[in-house]
């Protein structure tokens, strides 16, 4: 399972004296909801307060007259505490690792900030010595080298000049998204970061990442679905959840990823005459659509009910799904560029249709991460990105409380087939059970594939929720060890979900590593339950149990 990332536009603000506060007041009109009934600060107030803080604390935040900032996200706590997240540009170039979060007291007073980098961002020139065409060629070669055993077709690359502040001292770089089609016509993609002075590769990572009528689903039994009347029939479109809908990709593929569009598969909205959808088997194409729509609904409800977040982007707008994508496609992915979920049917040997509930929750959580911390999909931050989707996707499954797909700490157990050789994709109680994931942190964890380095955080989350040792939870047997031999007592999965979500949306940044995640979750536990609380101490103990100190 994987995801697709793209640049997130925001509200641009130039950090210079004079007009900044006036601009903030104007921006508040379009960016904020109506005033809060209790008279507390609104989104608009938070943006205005943060704009003032940026002026006053520009030096401490590393901001100069050559930098612009843009608001990515705003969180206003019930007590009025405000957290405004920014992206940064340098001389109009995006800064990878330039993001930061400003924290404000209920009265708007500045409390501090979390920054992805604390290095000064200043370059002698923004003119590259290496041409964009050369960077594109290097990225295409990197993509071909990463995808073995098949001949790629229609390979294209799109370079973008950026400032890289994620890998040591800030430098000019080309971020190039390379895409192509494999022999089955399915898309593959890789992002390559190239030094714009020397042509040396800085980093690279996979970019396709890798889940009122009624419907008979493949995995979740008969489930309710909200639909939209359309003449004599109904559309599989939910007007109660931002008009989320599910369409048929008709086994076609697209190459409209990461801003490079060669073609796009359709998303023909499913319709039905009697508002009873699917048969519960793959013989009816609507069955997979029921699973996808149900997964979207349950993910929406989890974030709304538990975290007060309305939709993936927090703006009340719904996403959409495409099912029956590609030929025997063993993947599902979230794509920011279309704000949509895409599901393959699987090859029938390794995977069945990848439309299970935890897959839906996992993939759409990549969208939440993109709109908040935007954890870079490489190294330890990439492992945290994947773990965030596993952790919160698991919380979606528990929140749904569906007897046909009961909550567990297994990832993808519904979609695997006997040919896969394992009972699930990943195991949170002991991640190494999948044959590659890390049970605890080591200095080399960041060199693993992000789906394996995620094991450290997955193990932390399981231990924090359920504790260590052997036990049976909801009918599934687990046996979770600890690195330090200590006994860990769990605090319950509901608290884990709240702590992780707050850490993600308030404290983590694009460059957060495992040590940073420990600090972020401790800060979140302190905010929610108090410093020195049982929950706070349990967070510390669970991180120590996976060797993050």
C-alpha positions as CSV (number, residue, x, y, z in Angstrom):
1,X,0.0,0.0,0.0
2,X,1.3,3.4,-0.8
3,X,0.4,7.0,-1.4
4,X,0.9,9.9,-3.8
5,X,2.1,13.3,-2.6
6,X,1.9,16.8,-4.1
7,X,2.6,20.3,-3.1
8,X,-0.1,21.8,-0.8
9,X,-1.0,25.4,-1.7
10,X,-1.7,27.7,1.1
11,X,-2.2,31.4,1.9
12,X,1.0,33.2,1.0
13,X,2.4,35.8,3.4
14,X,5.5,37.8,2.9
15,X,7.4,38.3,6.1
16,X,8.1,42.0,6.0
17,X,7.1,44.8,8.2
18,X,4.2,47.1,7.5
19,X,1.3,45.4,5.7
20,X,1.5,41.9,7.2
21,X,-1.2,42.4,9.8
22,X,-3.5,44.2,7.4
23,X,-3.0,41.3,5.0
24,X,-3.9,38.9,7.8
25,X,-7.1,40.7,8.5
26,X,-8.1,40.4,4.8
27,X,-7.2,36.8,4.6
28,X,-9.3,36.0,7.7
29,X,-12.4,36.8,5.7
30,X,-11.9,33.9,3.3
31,X,-10.1,31.5,5.6
32,X,-12.2,31.4,8.8
33,X,-15.6,30.2,9.8
34,X,-18.0,32.4,11.7
35,X,-17.1,33.6,15.2
36,X,-17.2,31.0,17.9
37,X,-20.3,31.0,20.0
38,X,-18.2,31.1,23.2
39,X,-16.3,34.1,22.1
40,X,-13.0,32.3,21.9
41,X,-10.5,32.6,19.1
42,X,-11.4,31.5,15.6
43,X,-9.3,30.3,12.7
44,X,-9.1,33.9,11.5
45,X,-8.0,35.1,15.0
46,X,-5.3,32.4,15.1
47,X,-4.0,33.4,11.6
48,X,-3.9,37.1,12.6
49,X,-2.2,36.3,15.9
50,X,0.4,34.1,14.2
51,X,1.1,36.8,11.6
52,X,1.9,39.2,14.4
53,X,4.1,36.5,16.0
54,X,6.0,36.0,12.8
55,X,6.9,39.7,12.7
56,X,7.9,39.8,16.3
57,X,9.8,36.5,16.3
58,X,11.1,36.4,12.7
59,X,14.7,36.1,13.7
60,X,14.0,33.2,16.1
61,X,12.1,31.5,13.4
62,X,14.9,32.0,10.8
63,X,12.7,34.2,8.6
64,X,14.2,36.8,6.4
65,X,13.0,39.3,3.8
66,X,13.8,36.8,1.1
67,X,11.4,34.2,2.5
68,X,7.6,33.9,2.2
69,X,5.3,31.8,4.3
70,X,2.0,30.2,3.6
71,X,-0.6,28.8,6.0
72,X,-1.1,25.1,5.6
73,X,-3.3,24.2,8.6
74,X,-4.8,25.8,11.8
75,X,-5.8,24.0,15.0
76,X,-7.7,25.9,17.7
77,X,-8.0,23.9,21.0
78,X,-11.1,24.0,23.2
79,X,-9.3,26.2,25.7
80,X,-8.4,28.7,22.9
81,X,-4.8,27.6,22.5
82,X,-3.8,28.1,18.8
83,X,-1.4,26.2,16.5
84,X,-0.8,27.6,13.0
85,X,1.3,25.5,10.6
86,X,3.3,27.2,7.8
87,X,5.2,26.2,4.7
88,X,8.1,28.4,3.6
89,X,9.7,29.5,0.3
90,X,13.0,31.1,-0.3
91,X,13.2,33.5,-3.2
92,X,9.9,31.9,-4.4
93,X,11.3,28.4,-4.3
94,X,9.7,25.8,-2.0
95,X,11.9,24.9,0.9
96,X,11.9,21.2,1.8
97,X,12.1,21.1,5.5
98,X,11.1,24.8,5.8
99,X,7.8,24.1,7.5
100,X,7.1,25.1,11.1
101,X,4.2,25.3,13.6
102,X,3.6,28.4,15.7
103,X,2.0,27.9,19.1
104,X,-0.1,30.6,20.7
105,X,-1.8,31.1,24.1
106,X,-5.6,31.6,24.2
107,X,-4.9,35.4,24.3
108,X,-2.7,35.2,21.2
109,X,0.6,35.4,23.1
110,X,3.5,33.6,21.5
111,X,4.4,30.3,23.2
112,X,7.0,29.0,20.8
113,X,7.4,27.0,17.6
114,X,8.3,23.6,16.2
115,X,10.6,23.8,13.2
116,X,11.5,21.1,10.7
117,X,15.0,22.7,10.5
118,X,16.8,25.2,12.6
119,X,19.5,25.9,10.1
120,X,19.7,29.4,8.5
121,X,18.2,29.3,4.9
122,X,20.4,31.5,2.8
123,X,22.0,30.6,-0.6
124,X,24.5,32.5,-2.7
125,X,22.5,31.9,-5.8
126,X,19.3,30.2,-7.0
127,X,20.7,29.6,-10.5
128,X,21.3,25.9,-10.9
129,X,24.6,24.6,-12.4
130,X,22.8,21.4,-13.5
131,X,20.0,21.8,-16.0
132,X,16.5,20.6,-15.3
133,X,16.7,18.3,-18.3
134,X,19.7,16.6,-16.8
135,X,17.9,16.2,-13.5
136,X,15.0,14.7,-15.4
137,X,17.2,12.2,-17.1
138,X,18.8,11.2,-13.8
139,X,15.4,10.7,-12.3
140,X,14.2,8.5,-15.2
141,X,17.3,6.4,-14.8
142,X,16.6,6.1,-11.1
143,X,13.1,5.0,-11.7
144,X,14.2,2.4,-14.2
145,X,16.8,1.1,-11.7
146,X,14.2,0.9,-8.9
147,X,11.6,-1.0,-10.9
148,X,13.3,-4.3,-11.8
149,X,11.9,-7.2,-13.8
150,X,9.8,-5.2,-16.2
151,X,10.2,-2.8,-19.1
152,X,8.7,0.6,-18.4
153,X,6.7,2.5,-21.0
154,X,5.9,6.2,-21.5
155,X,8.4,7.3,-18.9
156,X,8.3,11.0,-18.2
157,X,9.8,13.3,-15.6
158,X,9.0,16.7,-14.2
159,X,11.8,18.6,-12.4
160,X,11.1,21.4,-9.9
161,X,13.8,23.7,-8.5
162,X,13.6,23.7,-4.7
163,X,15.7,24.5,-1.6
164,X,16.6,21.3,0.3
165,X,16.8,21.9,4.0
166,X,16.2,18.3,5.0
167,X,19.6,16.8,4.3
168,X,22.2,18.9,6.0
169,X,23.0,22.5,5.1
170,X,20.4,24.1,2.9
171,X,21.3,23.8,-0.8
172,X,19.7,24.3,-4.2
173,X,18.2,21.0,-5.6
174,X,16.0,19.6,-8.3
175,X,13.0,17.6,-7.0
176,X,12.0,15.5,-9.9
177,X,8.9,13.3,-10.2
178,X,9.4,10.5,-12.7
179,X,6.5,8.3,-13.8
180,X,5.9,5.4,-16.2
181,X,3.8,2.4,-17.0
182,X,4.8,-1.2,-16.3
183,X,4.1,-4.1,-18.7
184,X,0.5,-4.4,-17.4
185,X,-0.1,-0.7,-17.9
186,X,-0.1,0.2,-14.2
187,X,1.7,3.4,-13.1
188,X,5.0,3.5,-11.2
189,X,6.5,6.6,-9.9
190,X,9.6,7.8,-8.0
191,X,10.7,11.2,-6.6
192,X,14.4,12.0,-6.9
193,X,16.2,14.8,-5.2
194,X,19.3,16.0,-7.1
195,X,21.9,18.5,-6.0
196,X,21.5,21.4,-8.5
197,X,25.2,22.2,-8.3
198,X,26.8,18.8,-8.7
199,X,24.1,16.5,-10.1
200,X,24.6,14.1,-7.2
201,X,21.5,12.2,-6.0
202,X,20.6,13.4,-2.5
203,X,17.6,11.2,-1.9
204,X,14.9,9.2,-3.7
205,X,11.6,7.6,-2.7
206,X,8.6,5.9,-4.2
207,X,5.8,8.3,-4.9
208,X,2.9,5.9,-5.4
209,X,2.4,4.7,-2.0
210,X,2.7,2.2,-1.1
211,X,-8.5,1.6,2.9
212,X,-29.7,5.6,2.7
213,X,-29.4,2.4,0.9
214,X,-27.6,-0.8,1.8
215,X,-24.8,-2.7,0.1
216,X,-23.4,-6.2,0.2
217,X,-19.7,-5.7,0.5
218,X,-16.8,-8.1,0.0
219,X,-15.3,-7.8,3.5
220,X,-17.6,-6.0,5.8
221,X,-21.0,-7.7,5.4
222,X,-24.1,-5.7,4.5
223,X,-23.6,-2.1,5.4
224,X,-25.6,1.1,5.1
225,X,-24.7,3.6,2.4
226,X,-26.0,7.2,1.9
227,X,-26.8,7.8,-1.7
228,X,-28.2,10.6,-4.0
229,X,-31.4,10.2,-6.0
230,X,-30.9,10.8,-9.7
231,X,-34.0,10.5,-11.8
232,X,-35.3,7.0,-11.5
233,X,-32.1,5.6,-10.0
234,X,-29.6,6.4,-7.3
235,X,-25.9,7.4,-7.3
236,X,-23.3,6.1,-4.9
237,X,-22.7,9.6,-3.7
238,X,-23.0,10.6,0.0
239,X,-24.5,14.1,0.4
240,X,-24.0,13.9,4.2
241,X,-20.3,13.5,4.0
242,X,-19.1,16.2,1.6
243,X,-20.5,14.4,-1.5
244,X,-18.0,11.6,-1.3
245,X,-18.6,9.1,-4.1
246,X,-17.3,6.0,-5.7
247,X,-16.8,5.4,-9.4
248,X,-15.7,2.6,-11.7
249,X,-12.2,2.9,-13.3
250,X,-13.2,0.2,-15.8
251,X,-9.8,-1.5,-15.3
252,X,-8.1,1.4,-16.9
253,X,-5.1,3.2,-15.5
254,X,-3.9,6.8,-15.6
255,X,-0.7,8.7,-15.6
256,X,-1.9,11.9,-14.0
257,X,0.2,11.6,-10.8
258,X,2.4,14.2,-9.2
259,X,1.3,16.8,-11.7
260,X,2.3,14.9,-14.8
261,X,-0.8,13.9,-16.8
262,X,-0.6,11.5,-19.7
263,X,-4.0,10.1,-19.3
264,X,-6.5,9.5,-16.5
265,X,-8.7,6.5,-15.8
266,X,-12.4,7.3,-15.5
267,X,-14.4,7.5,-12.3
268,X,-17.9,6.7,-13.7
269,X,-20.2,7.0,-10.7
270,X,-21.9,3.8,-9.8
271,X,-25.7,3.9,-10.1
272,X,-28.4,1.5,-9.0
273,X,-32.1,1.2,-9.6
274,X,-33.3,0.0,-6.2
275,X,-30.7,1.4,-3.8
276,X,-29.5,-2.1,-2.9
277,X,-25.9,-2.4,-4.0
278,X,-23.6,-5.3,-4.7
279,X,-23.9,-9.1,-4.1
280,X,-21.0,-9.6,-1.7
281,X,-19.0,-11.3,-4.5
282,X,-16.6,-10.1,-7.1
283,X,-19.1,-11.2,-9.8
284,X,-20.9,-7.9,-9.2
285,X,-18.6,-4.9,-9.8
286,X,-20.7,-2.9,-7.3
287,X,-19.5,-5.1,-4.4
288,X,-16.0,-3.6,-4.3
289,X,-17.6,-0.1,-4.7
290,X,-19.7,-0.8,-1.5
291,X,-16.5,-1.6,0.4
292,X,-14.8,1.6,-0.9
293,X,-17.7,3.8,-0.1
294,X,-18.1,2.3,3.3
295,X,-14.4,2.7,4.0
296,X,-14.7,6.4,3.1
297,X,-17.7,6.8,5.3
298,X,-16.1,5.1,8.3
299,X,-12.9,7.1,7.9
300,X,-14.8,10.4,7.7
301,X,-16.8,9.4,10.8
302,X,-13.7,8.4,12.8
303,X,-12.0,11.8,12.2
304,X,-15.2,13.7,12.8
305,X,-16.4,11.8,15.9
306,X,-13.0,11.4,17.6
307,X,-11.0,14.4,16.5
308,X,-13.5,16.9,15.3
309,X,-12.0,16.9,11.8
310,X,-14.5,17.4,9.0
311,X,-13.1,15.5,6.0
312,X,-9.5,14.6,5.0
313,X,-8.5,18.3,4.6
314,X,-10.6,19.5,7.5
315,X,-12.6,21.7,5.2
316,X,-15.8,19.6,5.0
317,X,-15.2,18.6,1.4
318,X,-15.5,14.9,0.4
319,X,-13.0,12.9,-1.6
320,X,-13.9,10.2,-4.1
321,X,-13.0,6.6,-4.9
322,X,-12.1,4.7,-8.0
323,X,-12.4,0.9,-7.9
324,X,-11.4,-1.8,-10.5
325,X,-8.3,0.1,-11.4
326,X,-5.7,-1.4,-13.7
327,X,-5.1,-5.1,-14.5
328,X,-4.5,-7.4,-11.5
329,X,-3.3,-4.3,-9.7
330,X,-1.9,-5.2,-6.3
331,X,-2.1,-1.8,-4.8
332,X,-4.3,1.0,-3.4
333,X,-3.2,4.6,-3.1
334,X,-4.3,8.1,-2.1
335,X,-3.6,10.8,-4.6
336,X,-3.6,14.4,-3.4
337,X,-3.7,15.7,-7.0
338,X,-7.2,14.3,-7.5
339,X,-8.1,14.2,-3.8
340,X,-9.1,10.6,-4.4
341,X,-8.6,7.0,-3.4
342,X,-7.8,4.4,-6.0
343,X,-8.1,0.6,-5.5
344,X,-6.8,-2.3,-7.6
345,X,-8.5,-5.7,-7.8
346,X,-5.4,-7.7,-6.8
347,X,-4.1,-10.6,-8.7
348,X,-6.2,-13.2,-6.9
349,X,-3.1,-15.0,-5.7
350,X,-1.3,-12.5,-3.5
351,X,-4.2,-10.1,-2.9
352,X,-7.9,-9.9,-3.5
353,X,-9.5,-6.5,-4.2
354,X,-7.7,-4.0,-1.9
355,X,-10.9,-2.4,-0.6
356,X,-10.8,-3.5,3.0
357,X,-11.7,-1.1,5.8
358,X,-8.2,-0.8,7.3
359,X,-6.7,-0.3,3.9
360,X,-9.2,2.6,3.2
361,X,-8.4,4.1,6.6
362,X,-4.7,3.7,6.0
363,X,-4.6,5.3,2.6
364,X,-6.9,8.2,3.4
365,X,-4.8,9.0,6.5
366,X,-2.0,9.7,4.0
367,X,-4.2,12.5,2.9
368,X,-4.6,13.8,6.5
369,X,-0.8,13.6,6.9
370,X,-0.2,15.5,3.7
371,X,-2.5,18.3,4.9
372,X,-0.8,18.5,8.3
373,X,2.7,17.4,9.2
374,X,3.5,16.3,5.5
375,X,6.1,13.8,6.8
376,X,8.7,13.3,4.1
377,X,8.4,9.9,2.6
378,X,12.0,8.9,3.1
379,X,14.2,7.8,6.1
380,X,12.7,7.8,9.6
381,X,10.1,10.5,8.7
382,X,8.9,8.1,5.9
383,X,8.5,5.3,8.4
384,X,6.5,7.6,10.7
385,X,4.4,8.6,7.7
386,X,3.5,4.9,7.0
387,X,3.1,4.2,10.7
388,X,0.7,7.1,11.0
389,X,-1.5,5.5,8.4
390,X,-1.3,2.1,10.1
391,X,-2.0,3.5,13.5
392,X,-4.9,5.8,12.6
393,X,-6.2,3.4,10.0
394,X,-6.4,0.7,12.7
395,X,-8.3,3.2,14.8
396,X,-10.8,3.6,12.0
397,X,-11.4,-0.2,12.0
398,X,-11.9,-0.3,15.8
399,X,-14.2,2.8,15.6
400,X,-16.4,1.2,12.9
401,X,-17.1,-1.7,15.3
402,X,-18.2,-4.0,12.4
403,X,-18.8,-7.6,13.4
404,X,-17.8,-8.8,9.9
405,X,-14.5,-7.0,10.2
406,X,-13.8,-6.6,13.9
407,X,-11.0,-4.4,15.1
408,X,-7.5,-5.8,15.4
409,X,-3.8,-4.9,15.3
410,X,-3.2,-6.6,11.9
411,X,-2.9,-4.6,8.7
412,X,-4.6,-5.8,5.6
413,X,-5.6,-9.2,6.9
414,X,-8.8,-9.2,4.8
415,X,-7.1,-8.7,1.5
416,X,-4.2,-11.3,1.7
417,X,-4.6,-14.6,-0.1
418,X,-2.9,-18.0,0.6
419,X,-0.2,-17.2,-2.0
420,X,1.0,-14.3,0.1
421,X,2.3,-16.7,2.7
422,X,1.3,-14.6,5.7
423,X,-1.9,-13.8,7.6
424,X,-1.6,-10.1,7.2
425,X,0.6,-7.4,5.6
426,X,1.9,-6.1,8.9
427,X,1.6,-7.0,12.6
428,X,1.7,-4.2,15.2
429,X,2.3,-6.3,18.3
430,X,5.6,-7.7,16.8
431,X,6.3,-6.1,13.5
432,X,9.2,-8.5,12.6
433,X,6.5,-11.2,12.1
434,X,6.2,-9.9,8.5
435,X,9.8,-10.8,7.8
436,X,11.2,-7.3,7.3
437,X,9.8,-4.8,9.8
438,X,11.8,-3.4,12.7
439,X,10.6,-4.2,16.2
440,X,12.7,-1.4,17.7
441,X,14.8,1.5,16.8
442,X,18.5,1.2,15.7
443,X,20.7,3.7,14.0
444,X,20.1,1.9,10.6
445,X,16.3,2.0,10.8
446,X,16.1,5.0,8.5
447,X,17.8,2.9,5.7
448,X,14.9,0.5,5.6
449,X,12.0,0.7,3.2
450,X,9.4,2.9,4.9
451,X,6.9,0.1,5.2
452,X,9.5,-1.7,7.4
453,X,10.9,1.2,9.3
454,X,7.3,2.0,10.3
455,X,7.5,-1.1,12.6
456,X,9.1,1.0,15.4
457,X,6.1,3.3,15.7
458,X,3.6,0.6,15.1
459,X,5.1,-1.4,18.0
460,X,5.1,1.7,20.2
461,X,1.4,2.2,19.5
462,X,0.4,-1.4,20.2
463,X,2.4,-1.4,23.5
464,X,0.9,2.0,24.5
465,X,-2.6,0.7,23.8
466,X,-2.5,-2.9,25.0
467,X,0.7,-3.4,26.9
468,X,3.4,-6.0,26.6
469,X,3.3,-9.8,26.8
470,X,0.9,-12.5,25.6
471,X,-2.8,-11.8,25.5
472,X,-5.9,-12.2,23.4
473,X,-7.7,-9.0,22.2
474,X,-11.0,-9.2,20.4
475,X,-10.4,-12.9,19.6
476,X,-6.9,-12.4,18.2
477,X,-3.8,-13.7,20.0
478,X,-0.8,-11.3,20.4
479,X,2.5,-11.5,22.1
480,X,4.4,-8.3,22.2
481,X,8.0,-8.1,23.5
482,X,10.0,-5.1,24.7
483,X,13.5,-4.1,23.8
484,X,14.5,-3.3,27.3
485,X,12.8,-6.2,29.0
486,X,10.4,-3.9,30.8
487,X,6.7,-4.6,31.3
488,X,4.5,-2.0,29.7
489,X,0.9,-1.3,30.8
490,X,-1.4,-0.1,28.1
491,X,-3.7,3.0,28.4
492,X,-6.2,1.9,25.7
493,X,-6.4,2.5,22.0
494,X,-8.8,5.5,22.2
495,X,-6.1,7.5,24.1
496,X,-3.4,6.3,21.7
497,X,-5.4,7.6,18.7
498,X,-5.9,11.0,20.4
499,X,-2.3,11.3,21.4
500,X,-1.0,10.4,17.9
501,X,-3.4,12.6,16.1
502,X,-2.5,15.6,18.2
503,X,1.2,14.9,17.8
504,X,0.7,14.7,14.0
505,X,-1.4,17.9,13.6
506,X,0.2,20.1,16.2
507,X,3.9,19.1,16.8
508,X,5.3,17.0,14.0
509,X,6.9,18.6,10.9
510,X,8.1,17.2,7.6
511,X,11.5,16.2,9.0
512,X,10.3,14.6,12.3
513,X,12.4,11.5,13.1
514,X,11.8,8.9,15.9
515,X,13.3,10.9,18.6
516,X,11.2,13.9,17.5
517,X,8.1,11.7,17.5
518,X,8.8,10.8,21.1
519,X,8.9,14.5,22.0
520,X,5.8,15.2,19.9
521,X,3.7,12.5,21.5
522,X,4.9,13.4,25.0
523,X,3.9,17.0,24.3
524,X,0.5,15.7,23.1
525,X,0.0,13.5,26.2
526,X,0.9,16.5,28.3
527,X,-1.6,18.7,26.6
528,X,-4.4,16.1,26.8
529,X,-3.8,14.5,30.2
530,X,-1.2,16.6,32.0
531,X,2.6,16.4,32.6
532,X,3.4,13.5,35.0
533,X,0.0,11.8,34.3
534,X,-0.3,8.1,33.9
535,X,-0.8,8.6,30.1
536,X,2.3,10.8,29.9
537,X,4.5,8.3,31.8
538,X,3.1,5.5,29.6
539,X,4.1,7.2,26.4
540,X,7.7,7.6,27.7
541,X,7.7,3.9,28.8
542,X,6.4,2.6,25.5
543,X,9.0,4.6,23.5
544,X,11.8,3.2,25.8
545,X,10.4,-0.3,25.1
546,X,11.2,0.2,21.4
547,X,14.6,1.8,22.1
548,X,13.6,5.4,21.4
549,X,14.9,7.5,24.3
